Amino acid sequence: MKTFFITSSGTEIGKTFVTTLLATQLTHSGYRVRALKPLATGFDPARPENSDSDLLLRAVDLRLDEKNLARVSPWRFSAALSPDVAAELEGRNIDLHELTDFCLKQENADVTLIEGIGGVMVPLNQEHTVLDWIQALGVPVVLVVGSYLGTLSHALSAAGMLQARGQTIAGVIISESTNQPMKVEKTAWTLERFLHPIPIQILPRLESQEAAPNLLTLLDLHL
């Protein structure tokens, strides 16, 4: 089984859309896919539909029910805050070893996609960040960034932190932002200069997944 971690340079940039798109494209290519978002904050148990967890379930053709929610997002918290704070508000704690073991559990799948939460350095608990989680897993990373003003610094900082920990970046996906100071192609060209030979893929703003480019080329070397 191959496993990939989808992380980002920040929040609300497009991780869930990228993860669902990868799951759909992998499924259409004949792979059996397990899609996870182990940590979910801002989760309303009374309205789970259209949550990030529900979108992942739909991407792998699983119905929305409590059993499947637990398979995809076992750590769910109400507050739309960083995981450490959201868990603390509920008197809970996120154990890195339990989180890692859950992600690496063997299931009937060819590919597992793990969607992280927030950016690379978001705290999980009093001691660990998303980057510690990624390092504990030791799997290739797909880094999702935007094209907004400031994204170059954010993207290169996130990539630099991953590389400093010895993590393999399978590719960088630029999820086109609503507002951007220059054409997204210019952002891609700049990131390519600093991150070569890591492949860069532009994901334009889309009306539907059917119009999306093939993102699987980023994973080819690792599948």
SEVO-275174 format. One record per residue (C-alpha): residue in three letters; chain; z, x, y. Coordinates in Angstrom, 3 decimals. Layout:
N
{residu: ALA | chaine: A | w: Z | u: X | v: Y}
...
This chain:
223
{residu: MET | chaine: A | w: 0.000 | u: 0.000 | v: 0.000}
{residu: LYS | chaine: A | w: -0.910 | u: 1.243 | v: 3.472}
{residu: THR | chaine: A | w: 1.366 | u: 0.517 | v: 6.412}
{residu: PHE | chaine: A | w: 0.731 | u: 0.647 | v: 10.170}
{residu: PHE | chaine: A | w: 3.143 | u: 0.195 | v: 13.073}
{residu: ILE | chaine: A | w: 1.816 | u: -1.535 | v: 16.195}
{residu: THR | chaine: A | w: 3.739 | u: -0.481 | v: 19.289}
{residu: SER | chaine: A | w: 3.113 | u: -0.392 | v: 23.015}
{residu: SER | chaine: A | w: 3.768 | u: 1.314 | v: 26.305}
{residu: GLY | chaine: A | w: 5.629 | u: -1.794 | v: 27.497}
{residu: THR | chaine: A | w: 6.128 | u: -5.509 | v: 26.976}
{residu: GLU | chaine: A | w: 3.670 | u: -8.419 | v: 27.258}
{residu: ILE | chaine: A | w: 0.674 | u: -6.107 | v: 26.913}
{residu: GLY | chaine: A | w: -0.937 | u: -7.532 | v: 23.802}
{residu: LYS | chaine: A | w: 0.789 | u: -6.282 | v: 20.633}
{residu: THR | chaine: A | w: 0.842 | u: -9.697 | v: 18.970}
{residu: PHE | chaine: A | w: -2.806 | u: -10.407 | v: 19.749}
{residu: VAL | chaine: A | w: -3.783 | u: -6.999 | v: 18.385}
{residu: THR | chaine: A | w: -1.660 | u: -7.466 | v: 15.254}
{residu: THR | chaine: A | w: -3.106 | u: -10.905 | v: 14.515}
{residu: LEU | chaine: A | w: -6.614 | u: -9.605 | v: 15.171}
{residu: LEU | chaine: A | w: -6.111 | u: -6.659 | v: 12.829}
{residu: ALA | chaine: A | w: -4.683 | u: -9.001 | v: 10.179}
{residu: THR | chaine: A | w: -7.687 | u: -11.324 | v: 10.486}
{residu: GLN | chaine: A | w: -10.231 | u: -8.512 | v: 10.373}
{residu: LEU | chaine: A | w: -8.524 | u: -6.855 | v: 7.410}
{residu: THR | chaine: A | w: -8.414 | u: -10.168 | v: 5.537}
{residu: HIS | chaine: A | w: -12.102 | u: -10.768 | v: 6.194}
{residu: SER | chaine: A | w: -12.765 | u: -7.276 | v: 4.822}
{residu: GLY | chaine: A | w: -11.084 | u: -8.167 | v: 1.546}
{residu: TYR | chaine: A | w: -7.614 | u: -6.701 | v: 2.060}
{residu: ARG | chaine: A | w: -4.413 | u: -8.541 | v: 1.187}
{residu: VAL | chaine: A | w: -2.325 | u: -8.335 | v: 4.356}
{residu: ARG | chaine: A | w: 1.387 | u: -8.567 | v: 5.068}
{residu: ALA | chaine: A | w: 2.072 | u: -9.017 | v: 8.809}
{residu: LEU | chaine: A | w: 5.608 | u: -8.535 | v: 10.122}
{residu: LYS | chaine: A | w: 7.469 | u: -8.861 | v: 13.384}
{residu: PRO | chaine: A | w: 10.927 | u: -7.998 | v: 12.063}
{residu: LEU | chaine: A | w: 12.634 | u: -8.258 | v: 15.465}
{residu: ALA | chaine: A | w: 11.985 | u: -11.302 | v: 17.637}
{residu: THR | chaine: A | w: 13.849 | u: -12.004 | v: 20.863}
{residu: GLY | chaine: A | w: 13.414 | u: -15.044 | v: 23.065}
{residu: PHE | chaine: A | w: 13.041 | u: -17.074 | v: 19.876}
{residu: ASP | chaine: A | w: 13.783 | u: -20.808 | v: 20.130}
{residu: PRO | chaine: A | w: 14.658 | u: -22.106 | v: 16.637}
{residu: ALA | chaine: A | w: 14.013 | u: -25.666 | v: 17.825}
{residu: ARG | chaine: A | w: 10.441 | u: -24.741 | v: 18.776}
{residu: PRO | chaine: A | w: 9.185 | u: -22.015 | v: 16.459}
{residu: GLU | chaine: A | w: 5.575 | u: -23.117 | v: 16.750}
{residu: ASN | chaine: A | w: 3.342 | u: -20.759 | v: 18.748}
{residu: SER | chaine: A | w: 6.019 | u: -18.065 | v: 18.696}
{residu: ASP | chaine: A | w: 4.822 | u: -14.554 | v: 17.920}
{residu: SER | chaine: A | w: 6.184 | u: -15.016 | v: 14.408}
{residu: ASP | chaine: A | w: 4.210 | u: -18.224 | v: 13.936}
{residu: LEU | chaine: A | w: 1.020 | u: -16.542 | v: 15.155}
{residu: LEU | chaine: A | w: 1.449 | u: -13.807 | v: 12.559}
{residu: LEU | chaine: A | w: 2.075 | u: -16.368 | v: 9.829}
{residu: ARG | chaine: A | w: -1.112 | u: -18.174 | v: 10.762}
{residu: ALA | chaine: A | w: -3.054 | u: -14.909 | v: 10.758}
{residu: VAL | chaine: A | w: -2.188 | u: -14.376 | v: 7.086}
{residu: ASP | chaine: A | w: -2.560 | u: -18.064 | v: 6.199}
{residu: LEU | chaine: A | w: 1.104 | u: -18.863 | v: 5.656}
{residu: ARG | chaine: A | w: 2.671 | u: -22.119 | v: 6.802}
{residu: LEU | chaine: A | w: 5.493 | u: -22.215 | v: 9.314}
{residu: ASP | chaine: A | w: 8.772 | u: -22.851 | v: 7.510}
{residu: GLU | chaine: A | w: 12.190 | u: -21.212 | v: 7.315}
{residu: LYS | chaine: A | w: 11.353 | u: -19.207 | v: 4.203}
{residu: ASN | chaine: A | w: 8.206 | u: -17.701 | v: 5.704}
{residu: LEU | chaine: A | w: 9.884 | u: -17.085 | v: 9.056}
{residu: ALA | chaine: A | w: 12.512 | u: -15.048 | v: 7.220}
{residu: ARG | chaine: A | w: 9.748 | u: -13.108 | v: 5.450}
{residu: VAL | chaine: A | w: 8.105 | u: -12.203 | v: 8.765}
{residu: SER | chaine: A | w: 10.942 | u: -12.112 | v: 11.316}
{residu: PRO | chaine: A | w: 14.375 | u: -11.924 | v: 9.673}
{residu: TRP | chaine: A | w: 16.070 | u: -10.716 | v: 12.876}
{residu: ARG | chaine: A | w: 15.574 | u: -13.518 | v: 15.407}
{residu: PHE | chaine: A | w: 17.544 | u: -13.823 | v: 18.646}
{residu: SER | chaine: A | w: 17.573 | u: -16.460 | v: 21.380}
{residu: ALA | chaine: A | w: 17.841 | u: -14.309 | v: 24.509}
{residu: ALA | chaine: A | w: 14.578 | u: -12.885 | v: 25.831}
{residu: LEU | chaine: A | w: 16.146 | u: -9.464 | v: 26.285}
{residu: SER | chaine: A | w: 16.023 | u: -6.071 | v: 24.590}
{residu: PRO | chaine: A | w: 17.104 | u: -6.298 | v: 20.933}
{residu: ASP | chaine: A | w: 20.394 | u: -4.464 | v: 21.451}
{residu: VAL | chaine: A | w: 21.517 | u: -6.840 | v: 24.200}
{residu: ALA | chaine: A | w: 20.159 | u: -9.980 | v: 22.522}
{residu: ALA | chaine: A | w: 21.997 | u: -9.087 | v: 19.308}
{residu: GLU | chaine: A | w: 25.227 | u: -8.272 | v: 21.142}
{residu: LEU | chaine: A | w: 25.197 | u: -11.684 | v: 22.832}
{residu: GLU | chaine: A | w: 25.221 | u: -13.272 | v: 19.377}
{residu: GLY | chaine: A | w: 27.878 | u: -10.940 | v: 17.970}
{residu: ARG | chaine: A | w: 25.347 | u: -9.258 | v: 15.733}
{residu: ASN | chaine: A | w: 24.082 | u: -5.728 | v: 15.198}
{residu: ILE | chaine: A | w: 20.712 | u: -4.344 | v: 14.142}
{residu: ASP | chaine: A | w: 21.130 | u: -1.722 | v: 11.430}
{residu: LEU | chaine: A | w: 18.263 | u: 0.779 | v: 11.426}
{residu: HIS | chaine: A | w: 18.486 | u: 1.436 | v: 7.684}
{residu: GLU | chaine: A | w: 18.352 | u: -2.276 | v: 6.834}
{residu: LEU | chaine: A | w: 15.430 | u: -2.720 | v: 9.225}
{residu: THR | chaine: A | w: 13.528 | u: 0.197 | v: 7.715}
{residu: ASP | chaine: A | w: 14.203 | u: -0.899 | v: 4.141}
{residu: PHE | chaine: A | w: 12.905 | u: -4.384 | v: 4.919}
{residu: CYS | chaine: A | w: 9.666 | u: -2.995 | v: 6.362}
{residu: LEU | chaine: A | w: 9.046 | u: -0.686 | v: 3.414}
{residu: LYS | chaine: A | w: 9.776 | u: -3.307 | v: 0.766}
{residu: GLN | chaine: A | w: 6.947 | u: -3.433 | v: -1.751}
{residu: GLU | chaine: A | w: 5.092 | u: -6.729 | v: -1.807}
{residu: ASN | chaine: A | w: 1.775 | u: -7.977 | v: -3.120}
{residu: ALA | chaine: A | w: -0.292 | u: -6.575 | v: -0.266}
{residu: ASP | chaine: A | w: -2.833 | u: -3.830 | v: 0.343}
{residu: VAL | chaine: A | w: -1.920 | u: -3.359 | v: 3.998}
{residu: THR | chaine: A | w: 1.305 | u: -4.041 | v: 5.905}
{residu: LEU | chaine: A | w: 1.172 | u: -4.429 | v: 9.681}
{residu: ILE | chaine: A | w: 4.504 | u: -4.055 | v: 11.483}
{residu: GLU | chaine: A | w: 4.599 | u: -5.288 | v: 15.057}
{residu: GLY | chaine: A | w: 7.328 | u: -3.603 | v: 17.059}
{residu: ILE | chaine: A | w: 9.152 | u: -5.048 | v: 20.033}
{residu: GLY | chaine: A | w: 8.641 | u: -4.042 | v: 23.654}
{residu: GLY | chaine: A | w: 7.704 | u: -0.432 | v: 24.252}
{residu: VAL | chaine: A | w: 8.298 | u: 2.782 | v: 22.350}
{residu: MET | chaine: A | w: 11.689 | u: 3.456 | v: 23.922}
{residu: VAL | chaine: A | w: 13.237 | u: -0.018 | v: 23.809}
{residu: PRO | chaine: A | w: 16.822 | u: 0.169 | v: 22.452}
{residu: LEU | chaine: A | w: 17.525 | u: -1.444 | v: 19.081}
{residu: ASN | chaine: A | w: 21.276 | u: -0.863 | v: 19.099}
{residu: GLN | chaine: A | w: 23.799 | u: 1.494 | v: 20.665}
{residu: GLU | chaine: A | w: 22.179 | u: 4.581 | v: 19.122}
{residu: HIS | chaine: A | w: 18.566 | u: 3.906 | v: 18.200}
{residu: THR | chaine: A | w: 15.282 | u: 2.985 | v: 19.845}
{residu: VAL | chaine: A | w: 11.943 | u: 1.685 | v: 18.590}
{residu: LEU | chaine: A | w: 10.847 | u: 5.323 | v: 18.390}
{residu: ASP | chaine: A | w: 13.672 | u: 6.049 | v: 15.925}
{residu: TRP | chaine: A | w: 12.479 | u: 3.076 | v: 13.872}
{residu: ILE | chaine: A | w: 8.911 | u: 4.411 | v: 13.862}
{residu: GLN | chaine: A | w: 10.104 | u: 7.866 | v: 12.853}
{residu: ALA | chaine: A | w: 12.227 | u: 6.429 | v: 10.034}
{residu: LEU | chaine: A | w: 9.185 | u: 4.615 | v: 8.676}
{residu: GLY | chaine: A | w: 6.879 | u: 7.617 | v: 9.015}
{residu: VAL | chaine: A | w: 3.685 | u: 5.523 | v: 9.084}
{residu: PRO | chaine: A | w: 0.588 | u: 5.743 | v: 11.332}
{residu: VAL | chaine: A | w: 0.943 | u: 4.093 | v: 14.723}
{residu: VAL | chaine: A | w: -1.445 | u: 1.922 | v: 16.708}
{residu: LEU | chaine: A | w: -0.519 | u: 2.192 | v: 20.397}
{residu: VAL | chaine: A | w: -1.438 | u: -0.792 | v: 22.585}
{residu: VAL | chaine: A | w: -1.642 | u: -0.174 | v: 26.334}
{residu: GLY | chaine: A | w: -2.962 | u: -2.091 | v: 29.345}
{residu: SER | chaine: A | w: -5.376 | u: -1.296 | v: 32.141}
{residu: TYR | chaine: A | w: -3.075 | u: -2.301 | v: 35.014}
{residu: LEU | chaine: A | w: -2.046 | u: 0.018 | v: 37.850}
{residu: GLY | chaine: A | w: 0.344 | u: 2.571 | v: 36.361}
{residu: THR | chaine: A | w: -0.914 | u: 2.308 | v: 32.811}
{residu: LEU | chaine: A | w: -2.096 | u: 5.921 | v: 32.661}
{residu: SER | chaine: A | w: 1.429 | u: 7.251 | v: 33.139}
{residu: HIS | chaine: A | w: 2.937 | u: 4.641 | v: 30.816}
{residu: ALA | chaine: A | w: 0.329 | u: 5.206 | v: 28.096}
{residu: LEU | chaine: A | w: 0.499 | u: 8.995 | v: 28.210}
{residu: SER | chaine: A | w: 4.313 | u: 8.926 | v: 28.268}
{residu: ALA | chaine: A | w: 4.423 | u: 6.667 | v: 25.207}
{residu: ALA | chaine: A | w: 1.855 | u: 8.790 | v: 23.367}
{residu: GLY | chaine: A | w: 3.710 | u: 11.962 | v: 24.342}
{residu: MET | chaine: A | w: 7.009 | u: 10.654 | v: 22.969}
{residu: LEU | chaine: A | w: 5.339 | u: 9.712 | v: 19.676}
{residu: GLN | chaine: A | w: 3.676 | u: 13.105 | v: 19.381}
{residu: ALA | chaine: A | w: 6.899 | u: 14.934 | v: 20.261}
{residu: ARG | chaine: A | w: 8.513 | u: 13.253 | v: 17.234}
{residu: GLY | chaine: A | w: 5.576 | u: 14.254 | v: 15.027}
{residu: GLN | chaine: A | w: 4.231 | u: 10.737 | v: 14.593}
{residu: THR | chaine: A | w: 0.574 | u: 10.112 | v: 13.747}
{residu: ILE | chaine: A | w: -1.248 | u: 7.954 | v: 16.286}
{residu: ALA | chaine: A | w: -4.095 | u: 6.262 | v: 14.406}
{residu: GLY | chaine: A | w: -5.588 | u: 4.994 | v: 17.646}
{residu: VAL | chaine: A | w: -4.991 | u: 3.637 | v: 21.129}
{residu: ILE | chaine: A | w: -6.133 | u: 0.127 | v: 22.034}
{residu: ILE | chaine: A | w: -6.571 | u: -0.676 | v: 25.717}
{residu: SER | chaine: A | w: -5.885 | u: -4.397 | v: 26.044}
{residu: GLU | chaine: A | w: -7.624 | u: -5.262 | v: 29.295}
{residu: SER | chaine: A | w: -5.172 | u: -6.488 | v: 31.937}
{residu: THR | chaine: A | w: -5.752 | u: -9.432 | v: 34.282}
{residu: ASN | chaine: A | w: -5.444 | u: -7.174 | v: 37.319}
{residu: GLN | chaine: A | w: -6.678 | u: -3.595 | v: 37.161}
{residu: PRO | chaine: A | w: -7.395 | u: -1.028 | v: 39.877}
{residu: MET | chaine: A | w: -10.561 | u: 0.290 | v: 38.222}
{residu: LYS | chaine: A | w: -12.923 | u: -0.574 | v: 35.412}
{residu: VAL | chaine: A | w: -11.320 | u: -0.441 | v: 31.988}
{residu: GLU | chaine: A | w: -13.955 | u: 2.063 | v: 30.890}
{residu: LYS | chaine: A | w: -12.599 | u: 4.513 | v: 33.466}
{residu: THR | chaine: A | w: -9.101 | u: 4.070 | v: 32.067}
{residu: ALA | chaine: A | w: -10.462 | u: 4.754 | v: 28.580}
{residu: TRP | chaine: A | w: -12.300 | u: 7.871 | v: 29.741}
{residu: THR | chaine: A | w: -9.161 | u: 9.253 | v: 31.385}
{residu: LEU | chaine: A | w: -6.990 | u: 8.620 | v: 28.313}
{residu: GLU | chaine: A | w: -9.629 | u: 10.227 | v: 26.091}
{residu: ARG | chaine: A | w: -9.441 | u: 13.414 | v: 28.142}
{residu: PHE | chaine: A | w: -5.713 | u: 13.748 | v: 27.574}
{residu: LEU | chaine: A | w: -5.390 | u: 12.305 | v: 24.048}
{residu: HIS | chaine: A | w: -8.462 | u: 13.716 | v: 22.312}
{residu: PRO | chaine: A | w: -9.104 | u: 13.514 | v: 19.341}
{residu: ILE | chaine: A | w: -7.138 | u: 10.246 | v: 19.056}
{residu: PRO | chaine: A | w: -9.703 | u: 7.399 | v: 19.062}
{residu: ILE | chaine: A | w: -9.586 | u: 4.958 | v: 21.966}
{residu: GLN | chaine: A | w: -10.762 | u: 1.339 | v: 21.648}
{residu: ILE | chaine: A | w: -11.224 | u: -1.131 | v: 24.518}
{residu: LEU | chaine: A | w: -10.191 | u: -4.721 | v: 23.809}
{residu: PRO | chaine: A | w: -11.631 | u: -6.881 | v: 26.614}
{residu: ARG | chaine: A | w: -10.114 | u: -10.193 | v: 27.658}
{residu: LEU | chaine: A | w: -11.452 | u: -12.742 | v: 25.191}
{residu: GLU | chaine: A | w: -11.793 | u: -16.480 | v: 24.772}
{residu: SER | chaine: A | w: -11.514 | u: -16.169 | v: 20.982}
{residu: GLN | chaine: A | w: -10.974 | u: -13.601 | v: 18.236}
{residu: GLU | chaine: A | w: -14.546 | u: -14.108 | v: 17.063}
{residu: ALA | chaine: A | w: -15.796 | u: -12.247 | v: 20.137}
{residu: ALA | chaine: A | w: -13.516 | u: -9.251 | v: 19.544}
{residu: PRO | chaine: A | w: -14.796 | u: -5.779 | v: 18.690}
{residu: ASN | chaine: A | w: -14.095 | u: -4.335 | v: 15.255}
{residu: LEU | chaine: A | w: -10.694 | u: -2.656 | v: 15.472}
{residu: LEU | chaine: A | w: -10.690 | u: -1.459 | v: 11.883}
{residu: THR | chaine: A | w: -12.601 | u: 1.679 | v: 12.821}
{residu: LEU | chaine: A | w: -9.288 | u: 2.971 | v: 14.191}
{residu: LEU | chaine: A | w: -7.711 | u: 2.624 | v: 10.744}
{residu: ASP | chaine: A | w: -10.584 | u: 3.994 | v: 8.646}
{residu: LEU | chaine: A | w: -9.064 | u: 7.440 | v: 8.137}
{residu: HIS | chaine: A | w: -5.792 | u: 5.928 | v: 6.940}
{residu: LEU | chaine: A | w: -6.939 | u: 3.056 | v: 4.713}
